Amino acid sequence: MEPIIKVAKTLKRHLPNLLTYLVHRFTNALSESLNTQIEKLKRMACGFRNREHFKKAIYFHCGGLDLYPRAHNTSTTISCAHPH
């Protein structure tokens, strides 16, 4: 098969999705990225025997949580000195 014909058939097969993107400017890239992260997590753990543990691992690793405590702002600390 000629390369040009192969490209044309691929475009024809995906035409509805291409037109949807041109109209709405929306892709599924975010969901594909999240799915990739979840699959990687599952591979690293060699599978999960407990569905709840798997859900918690997904929330923990993919939830975007900041796990480090915030530094205290020293400019807003209250002085304990009593005025005389």
N, CA, C and O atoms as CSV, one atom per row, in Angstrom:
chain,resi,resn,atom,element,x,y,z
A,1,MET,N,N,0.857,-1.177,0.000
A,1,MET,CA,C,0.000,0.000,0.000
A,1,MET,C,C,0.902,1.239,0.000
A,1,MET,O,O,1.888,1.319,0.732
A,2,GLU,N,N,0.539,2.163,-0.817
A,2,GLU,CA,C,1.275,3.428,-0.905
A,2,GLU,C,C,1.168,4.191,0.416
A,2,GLU,O,O,0.116,4.165,1.054
A,3,PRO,N,N,2.233,4.867,0.834
A,3,PRO,CA,C,2.183,5.633,2.083
A,3,PRO,C,C,1.087,6.710,2.089
A,3,PRO,O,O,0.445,6.937,3.115
A,4,ILE,N,N,0.876,7.368,0.951
A,4,ILE,CA,C,-0.148,8.426,0.880
A,4,ILE,C,C,-1.536,7.827,1.077
A,4,ILE,O,O,-2.374,8.407,1.768
A,5,ILE,N,N,-1.778,6.675,0.476
A,5,ILE,CA,C,-3.079,6.013,0.615
A,5,ILE,C,C,-3.280,5.573,2.063
A,5,ILE,O,O,-4.383,5.680,2.600
A,6,LYS,N,N,-2.227,5.086,2.685
A,6,LYS,CA,C,-2.316,4.664,4.085
A,6,LYS,C,C,-2.674,5.849,4.987
A,6,LYS,O,O,-3.505,5.719,5.886
A,7,VAL,N,N,-2.048,6.998,4.746
A,7,VAL,CA,C,-2.349,8.208,5.525
A,7,VAL,C,C,-3.783,8.640,5.274
A,7,VAL,O,O,-4.490,9.003,6.215
A,8,ALA,N,N,-4.222,8.609,4.033
A,8,ALA,CA,C,-5.591,9.015,3.700
A,8,ALA,C,C,-6.618,8.126,4.400
A,8,ALA,O,O,-7.626,8.618,4.907
A,9,LYS,N,N,-6.362,6.824,4.427
A,9,LYS,CA,C,-7.290,5.902,5.104
A,9,LYS,C,C,-7.309,6.146,6.610
A,9,LYS,O,O,-8.361,6.063,7.245
A,10,THR,N,N,-6.141,6.446,7.176
A,10,THR,CA,C,-6.077,6.743,8.607
A,10,THR,C,C,-6.865,8.007,8.920
A,10,THR,O,O,-7.625,8.043,9.889
A,11,LEU,N,N,-6.689,9.045,8.105
A,11,LEU,CA,C,-7.436,10.296,8.316
A,11,LEU,C,C,-8.929,10.067,8.169
A,11,LEU,O,O,-9.715,10.596,8.956
A,12,LYS,N,N,-9.334,9.288,7.175
A,12,LYS,CA,C,-10.750,9.004,6.964
A,12,LYS,C,C,-11.335,8.266,8.166
A,12,LYS,O,O,-12.449,8.560,8.601
A,13,ARG,N,N,-10.577,7.306,8.702
A,13,ARG,CA,C,-11.041,6.524,9.852
A,13,ARG,C,C,-11.211,7.397,11.100
A,13,ARG,O,O,-12.105,7.157,11.912
A,14,HIS,N,N,-10.349,8.412,11.248
A,14,HIS,CA,C,-10.388,9.270,12.433
A,14,HIS,C,C,-11.044,10.626,12.189
A,14,HIS,O,O,-10.980,11.504,13.050
A,15,LEU,N,N,-11.660,10.806,11.049
A,15,LEU,CA,C,-12.231,12.104,10.691
A,15,LEU,C,C,-13.228,12.646,11.722
A,15,LEU,O,O,-13.140,13.825,12.065
A,16,PRO,N,N,-14.168,11.848,12.232
A,16,PRO,CA,C,-15.095,12.409,13.235
A,16,PRO,C,C,-14.368,12.978,14.464
A,16,PRO,O,O,-14.735,14.043,14.961
A,17,ASN,N,N,-13.349,12.277,14.949
A,17,ASN,CA,C,-12.608,12.773,16.114
A,17,ASN,C,C,-11.810,14.022,15.777
A,17,ASN,O,O,-11.717,14.940,16.593
A,18,LEU,N,N,-11.237,14.064,14.590
A,18,LEU,CA,C,-10.492,15.254,14.174
A,18,LEU,C,C,-11.409,16.470,14.081
A,18,LEU,O,O,-11.043,17.562,14.518
A,19,LEU,N,N,-12.586,16.283,13.519
A,19,LEU,CA,C,-13.539,17.399,13.411
A,19,LEU,C,C,-14.033,17.844,14.779
A,19,LEU,O,O,-14.210,19.039,15.018
A,20,THR,N,N,-14.256,16.898,15.673
A,20,THR,CA,C,-14.668,17.242,17.042
A,20,THR,C,C,-13.610,18.099,17.712
A,20,THR,O,O,-13.937,19.078,18.383
A,21,TYR,N,N,-12.340,17.740,17.535
A,21,TYR,CA,C,-11.265,18.543,18.130
A,21,TYR,C,C,-11.258,19.949,17.541
A,21,TYR,O,O,-11.115,20.923,18.281
A,22,LEU,N,N,-11.408,20.070,16.228
A,22,LEU,CA,C,-11.382,21.391,15.591
A,22,LEU,C,C,-12.518,22.279,16.076
A,22,LEU,O,O,-12.356,23.495,16.172
A,23,VAL,N,N,-13.661,21.686,16.382
A,23,VAL,CA,C,-14.815,22.462,16.847
A,23,VAL,C,C,-14.692,22.807,18.324
A,23,VAL,O,O,-14.917,23.955,18.708
A,24,HIS,N,N,-14.338,21.832,19.160
A,24,HIS,CA,C,-14.378,22.016,20.612
A,24,HIS,C,C,-13.023,22.246,21.265
A,24,HIS,O,O,-12.969,22.670,22.419
A,25,ARG,N,N,-11.928,21.977,20.560
A,25,ARG,CA,C,-10.570,22.117,21.103
A,25,ARG,C,C,-10.403,21.315,22.383
A,25,ARG,O,O,-9.842,21.797,23.368
A,26,PHE,N,N,-10.894,20.093,22.354
A,26,PHE,CA,C,-10.856,19.226,23.522
A,26,PHE,C,C,-10.254,17.883,23.125
A,26,PHE,O,O,-10.629,17.308,22.104
A,27,THR,N,N,-9.318,17.384,23.934
A,27,THR,CA,C,-8.747,16.066,23.692
A,27,THR,C,C,-8.875,15.234,24.958
A,27,THR,O,O,-9.276,15.739,26.007
A,28,ASN,N,N,-8.535,13.970,24.854
A,28,ASN,CA,C,-8.565,13.095,26.020
A,28,ASN,C,C,-7.152,12.908,26.588
A,28,ASN,O,O,-6.889,11.922,27.277
A,29,ALA,N,N,-6.253,13.837,26.306
A,29,ALA,CA,C,-4.856,13.706,26.740
A,29,ALA,C,C,-4.745,13.616,28.259
A,29,ALA,O,O,-3.946,12.830,28.770
A,30,LEU,N,N,-5.522,14.397,28.982
A,30,LEU,CA,C,-5.454,14.375,30.444
A,30,LEU,C,C,-5.870,13.014,30.996
A,30,LEU,O,O,-5.212,12.469,31.882
A,31,SER,N,N,-6.958,12.472,30.470
A,31,SER,CA,C,-7.400,11.164,30.963
A,31,SER,C,C,-6.412,10.069,30.566
A,31,SER,O,O,-6.199,9.132,31.335
A,32,GLU,N,N,-5.810,10.166,29.389
A,32,GLU,CA,C,-4.797,9.184,28.983
A,32,GLU,C,C,-3.570,9.267,29.880
A,32,GLU,O,O,-2.985,8.240,30.227
A,33,SER,N,N,-3.178,10.467,30.257
A,33,SER,CA,C,-2.036,10.649,31.150
A,33,SER,C,C,-2.329,10.045,32.520
A,33,SER,O,O,-1.482,9.356,33.090
A,34,LEU,N,N,-3.511,10.298,33.043
A,34,LEU,CA,C,-3.890,9.745,34.343
A,34,LEU,C,C,-3.935,8.220,34.284
A,34,LEU,O,O,-3.487,7.548,35.214
A,35,ASN,N,N,-4.471,7.676,33.200
A,35,ASN,CA,C,-4.530,6.229,33.039
A,35,ASN,C,C,-3.116,5.635,32.998
A,35,ASN,O,O,-2.876,4.568,33.563
A,36,THR,N,N,-2.190,6.317,32.335
A,36,THR,CA,C,-0.808,5.853,32.272
A,36,THR,C,C,-0.182,5.830,33.665
A,36,THR,O,O,0.539,4.892,34.007
A,37,GLN,N,N,-0.454,6.859,34.468
A,37,GLN,CA,C,0.075,6.904,35.832
A,37,GLN,C,C,-0.475,5.756,36.666
A,37,GLN,O,O,0.258,5.138,37.438
A,38,ILE,N,N,-1.765,5.469,36.512
A,38,ILE,CA,C,-2.395,4.388,37.272
A,38,ILE,C,C,-1.824,3.036,36.854
A,38,ILE,O,O,-1.555,2.185,37.703
A,39,GLU,N,N,-1.640,2.837,35.556
A,39,GLU,CA,C,-1.053,1.578,35.074
A,39,GLU,C,C,0.374,1.403,35.590
A,39,GLU,O,O,0.773,0.296,35.953
A,40,LYS,N,N,1.135,2.483,35.622
A,40,LYS,CA,C,2.500,2.414,36.144
A,40,LYS,C,C,2.486,2.043,37.627
A,40,LYS,O,O,3.288,1.226,38.078
A,41,LEU,N,N,1.573,2.645,38.373
A,41,LEU,CA,C,1.440,2.343,39.795
A,41,LEU,C,C,1.104,0.862,39.995
A,41,LEU,O,O,1.657,0.210,40.881
A,42,LYS,N,N,0.209,0.344,39.181
A,42,LYS,CA,C,-0.178,-1.061,39.289
A,42,LYS,C,C,0.993,-1.988,38.960
A,42,LYS,O,O,1.183,-3.007,39.624
A,43,ARG,N,N,1.775,-1.640,37.942
A,43,ARG,CA,C,2.947,-2.454,37.592
A,43,ARG,C,C,3.988,-2.425,38.698
A,43,ARG,O,O,4.573,-3.456,39.031
A,44,MET,N,N,4.224,-1.243,39.271
A,44,MET,CA,C,5.225,-1.116,40.336
A,44,MET,C,C,4.842,-1.942,41.557
A,44,MET,O,O,5.712,-2.467,42.252
A,45,ALA,N,N,3.558,-2.058,41.816
A,45,ALA,CA,C,3.102,-2.807,42.988
A,45,ALA,C,C,2.924,-4.288,42.680
A,45,ALA,O,O,2.564,-5.066,43.563
A,46,CYS,N,N,3.173,-4.683,41.429
A,46,CYS,CA,C,2.967,-6.077,41.005
A,46,CYS,C,C,1.533,-6.523,41.266
A,46,CYS,O,O,1.288,-7.666,41.652
A,47,GLY,N,N,0.601,-5.617,41.052
A,47,GLY,CA,C,-0.816,-5.921,41.258
A,47,GLY,C,C,-1.254,-5.620,42.674
A,47,GLY,O,O,-0.431,-5.539,43.587
A,48,PHE,N,N,-2.545,-5.455,42.854
A,48,PHE,CA,C,-3.124,-5.209,44.175
A,48,PHE,C,C,-4.128,-6.310,44.458
A,48,PHE,O,O,-4.968,-6.626,43.616
A,49,ARG,N,N,-4.042,-6.888,45.635
A,49,ARG,CA,C,-5.008,-7.911,46.028
A,49,ARG,C,C,-6.237,-7.294,46.683
A,49,ARG,O,O,-7.301,-7.909,46.737
A,50,ASN,N,N,-6.077,-6.080,47.176
A,50,ASN,CA,C,-7.173,-5.414,47.862
A,50,ASN,C,C,-7.562,-4.169,47.062
A,50,ASN,O,O,-6.755,-3.255,46.891
A,51,ARG,N,N,-8.796,-4.142,46.578
A,51,ARG,CA,C,-9.271,-3.034,45.751
A,51,ARG,C,C,-9.218,-1.698,46.493
A,51,ARG,O,O,-8.901,-0.674,45.888
A,52,GLU,N,N,-9.519,-1.694,47.778
A,52,GLU,CA,C,-9.479,-0.449,48.562
A,52,GLU,C,C,-8.057,0.100,48.669
A,52,GLU,O,O,-7.854,1.312,48.597
A,53,HIS,N,N,-7.084,-0.774,48.837
A,53,HIS,CA,C,-5.683,-0.329,48.888
A,53,HIS,C,C,-5.275,0.278,47.549
A,53,HIS,O,O,-4.551,1.272,47.501
A,54,PHE,N,N,-5.747,-0.329,46.466
A,54,PHE,CA,C,-5.446,0.194,45.133
A,54,PHE,C,C,-6.054,1.584,44.953
A,54,PHE,O,O,-5.396,2.487,44.435
A,55,LYS,N,N,-7.301,1.759,45.374
A,55,LYS,CA,C,-7.945,3.073,45.279
A,55,LYS,C,C,-7.184,4.113,46.094
A,55,LYS,O,O,-6.976,5.235,45.633
A,56,LYS,N,N,-6.771,3.744,47.294
A,56,LYS,CA,C,-6.028,4.692,48.138
A,56,LYS,C,C,-4.687,5.049,47.514
A,56,LYS,O,O,-4.252,6.198,47.589
A,57,ALA,N,N,-4.032,4.074,46.901
A,57,ALA,CA,C,-2.752,4.342,46.240
A,57,ALA,C,C,-2.949,5.302,45.068
A,57,ALA,O,O,-2.121,6.185,44.848
A,58,ILE,N,N,-4.033,5.137,44.318
A,58,ILE,CA,C,-4.323,6.048,43.203
A,58,ILE,C,C,-4.554,7.456,43.723
A,58,ILE,O,O,-3.993,8.414,43.192
A,59,TYR,N,N,-5.382,7.591,44.764
A,59,TYR,CA,C,-5.638,8.922,45.337
A,59,TYR,C,C,-4.348,9.550,45.849
A,59,TYR,O,O,-4.112,10.744,45.666
A,60,PHE,N,N,-3.524,8.742,46.486
A,60,PHE,CA,C,-2.288,9.243,47.075
A,60,PHE,C,C,-1.314,9.713,46.003
A,60,PHE,O,O,-0.748,10.801,46.114
A,61,HIS,N,N,-1.113,8.904,44.967
A,61,HIS,CA,C,-0.098,9.214,43.959
A,61,HIS,C,C,-0.597,10.145,42.853
A,61,HIS,O,O,0.192,10.896,42.280
A,62,CYS,N,N,-1.877,10.107,42.550
A,62,CYS,CA,C,-2.404,10.890,41.428
A,62,CYS,C,C,-3.257,12.071,41.875
A,62,CYS,O,O,-3.749,12.833,41.042
A,63,GLY,N,N,-3.431,12.225,43.169
A,63,GLY,CA,C,-4.326,13.265,43.669
A,63,GLY,C,C,-3.719,14.649,43.714
A,63,GLY,O,O,-4.434,15.618,43.970
A,64,GLY,N,N,-2.422,14.775,43.474
A,64,GLY,CA,C,-1.799,16.091,43.487
A,64,GLY,C,C,-1.683,16.690,44.877
A,64,GLY,O,O,-1.679,17.912,45.030
A,65,LEU,N,N,-1.591,15.848,45.881
A,65,LEU,CA,C,-1.487,16.345,47.247
A,65,LEU,C,C,-0.078,16.847,47.530
A,65,LEU,O,O,0.903,16.267,47.064
A,66,ASP,N,N,0.012,17.918,48.287
A,66,ASP,CA,C,1.300,18.423,48.733
A,66,ASP,C,C,1.597,17.752,50.062
A,66,ASP,O,O,0.949,18.050,51.066
A,67,LEU,N,N,2.565,16.852,50.079
A,67,LEU,CA,C,2.821,16.052,51.271
A,67,LEU,C,C,3.820,16.682,52.228
A,67,LEU,O,O,4.088,16.128,53.294
A,68,TYR,N,N,4.367,17.815,51.868
A,68,TYR,CA,C,5.351,18.472,52.718
A,68,TYR,C,C,4.673,19.589,53.514
A,68,TYR,O,O,3.857,20.327,52.964
A,69,PRO,N,N,5.001,19.719,54.798
A,69,PRO,CA,C,4.367,20.780,55.595
A,69,PRO,C,C,4.797,22.154,55.097
A,69,PRO,O,O,5.906,22.340,54.595
A,70,ARG,N,N,3.912,23.082,55.247
A,70,ARG,CA,C,4.218,24.448,54.833
A,70,ARG,C,C,5.134,25.108,55.848
A,70,ARG,O,O,5.009,24.884,57.052
A,71,ALA,N,N,6.047,25.916,55.356
A,71,ALA,CA,C,6.935,26.664,56.242
A,71,ALA,C,C,6.132,27.801,56.865
A,71,ALA,O,O,5.295,28.418,56.205
A,72,HIS,N,N,6.389,28.067,58.121
A,72,HIS,CA,C,5.692,29.152,58.795
A,72,HIS,C,C,6.234,30.484,58.310
A,72,HIS,O,O,7.435,30.640,58.092
A,73,ASN,N,N,5.347,31.423,58.149
A,73,ASN,CA,C,5.735,32.757,57.728
A,73,ASN,C,C,6.182,33.518,58.973
A,73,ASN,O,O,5.367,33.809,59.848
A,74,THR,N,N,7.464,33.840,59.054
A,74,THR,CA,C,8.003,34.471,60.267
A,74,THR,C,C,7.568,35.919,60.406
A,74,THR,O,O,7.649,36.477,61.501
A,75,SER,N,N,7.111,36.537,59.337
A,75,SER,CA,C,6.723,37.942,59.448
A,75,SER,C,C,5.389,38.115,60.146
A,75,SER,O,O,5.057,39.224,60.565
A,76,THR,N,N,4.615,37.047,60.284
A,76,THR,CA,C,3.306,37.157,60.934
A,76,THR,C,C,3.295,36.561,62.335
A,76,THR,O,O,2.223,36.392,62.917
A,77,THR,N,N,4.457,36.239,62.888
A,77,THR,CA,C,4.472,35.664,64.229
A,77,THR,C,C,4.138,36.747,65.251
A,77,THR,O,O,4.449,37.922,65.061
A,78,ILE,N,N,3.509,36.329,66.316
A,78,ILE,CA,C,3.097,37.271,67.370
A,78,ILE,C,C,4.159,37.275,68.452
A,78,ILE,O,O,4.604,36.222,68.909
A,79,SER,N,N,4.545,38.428,68.842
A,79,SER,CA,C,5.552,38.561,69.882
A,79,SER,C,C,4.896,38.374,71.255
A,79,SER,O,O,3.777,38.831,71.491
A,80,CYS,N,N,5.606,37.702,72.142
A,80,CYS,CA,C,5.078,37.466,73.495
A,80,CYS,C,C,5.564,38.532,74.470
A,80,CYS,O,O,5.244,38.461,75.657
A,81,ALA,N,N,6.311,39.498,74.014
A,81,ALA,CA,C,6.827,40.532,74.913
A,81,ALA,C,C,5.681,41.426,75.379
A,81,ALA,O,O,4.820,41.828,74.598
A,82,HIS,N,N,5.700,41.722,76.673
A,82,HIS,CA,C,4.675,42.600,77.225
A,82,HIS,C,C,5.177,44.048,77.187
A,82,HIS,O,O,6.329,44.300,77.538
A,83,PRO,N,N,4.360,44.980,76.781
A,83,PRO,CA,C,4.795,46.378,76.787
A,83,PRO,C,C,4.863,46.906,78.219
A,83,PRO,O,O,3.991,46.592,79.029
A,84,HIS,N,N,5.874,47.693,78.541
A,84,HIS,CA,C,6.016,48.255,79.893
A,84,HIS,C,C,5.811,49.726,79.868
A,84,HIS,O,O,5.891,50.378,80.910
